[in-house]
Structure formats: C-alpha cells, structure tokens
Amino acid sequence: MSDATEPTVKAVQKNDDGNWYYVVTKDGVEGPKVGPYDTEEEAIADGEESLAEDDIA
C-alpha cells in the first residue's frame, strides 16, 4: 500500500493585488503558484484541468 496522497488543487492570493493563483500539491509537496486569474473559481478550474492533463500524459 502506498502512502502517496491524491494531488490537490487550491486557490490562493499571492499578494494583495486581488489576483488569484492555483497551487497543486502532490505527495505533500506544494508546487509553484500559477496565474494570475481574476477569480478564485477560474484559478481552481484551470488548476484542475492542468492536473487532469498531467494525469493523462
């Protein structure tokens, strides 16, 4: 049995500039912040799409 966890996507605000970024966490390691996006929903949607593409590749 593996201790690896499912990758997760979360949205964060990097600065107080009002922009949103997504971060993918895999096996407890947080990746870089990717963005900017205008809304939290856009950031999460793009992060989940990126994660799905990585899974397929």
BELSULCOR-V533959 format. One record per residue. RES is the residue in three letters. PHI is phi in radians with two decimals (999 if undefined). PSI is psi in whole degrees, -180 to 180 (NA if undefined). Layout:
BEGIN
RES_PHI_PSI + RES_PHI_PSI
END
This chain:
BEGIN
MET_999_139 + SER_-1.65_146 + ASP_-1.55_-1 + ALA_-1.12_140 + THR_-1.80_159 + GLU_-1.12_140 + PRO_-1.08_145 + THR_-2.22_156 + VAL_-2.13_133 + LYS_-2.37_156 + ALA_-1.84_139 + VAL_-2.42_158 + GLN_-1.77_118 + LYS_-1.24_-44 + ASN_-2.29_-176 + ASP_-1.55_29 + ASP_-1.53_-2 + GLY_1.49_-3 + ASN_-1.56_154 + TRP_-1.94_151 + TYR_-2.37_154 + TYR_-1.92_152 + VAL_-2.30_129 + VAL_-1.75_130 + THR_-1.96_123 + LYS_-2.19_130 + ASP_0.90_38 + GLY_1.39_2 + VAL_-1.87_122 + GLU_-1.48_129 + GLY_-1.43_-174 + PRO_-1.25_159 + LYS_-1.37_132 + VAL_-2.08_133 + GLY_2.82_-160 + PRO_-1.60_160 + TYR_-2.24_154 + ASP_-1.30_-32 + THR_-2.29_159 + GLU_-1.07_-40 + GLU_-1.10_-41 + GLU_-1.11_-42 + ALA_-1.09_-47 + ILE_-1.14_-43 + ALA_-1.06_-45 + ASP_-1.20_-37 + GLY_-1.11_-42 + GLU_-1.18_-37 + GLU_-1.13_-43 + SER_-1.09_-41 + LEU_-1.11_-41 + ALA_-1.13_-40 + GLU_-1.14_-41 + ASP_-1.11_-36 + ASP_-1.17_-37 + ILE_-1.29_-39 + ALA_-1.17_NA
END
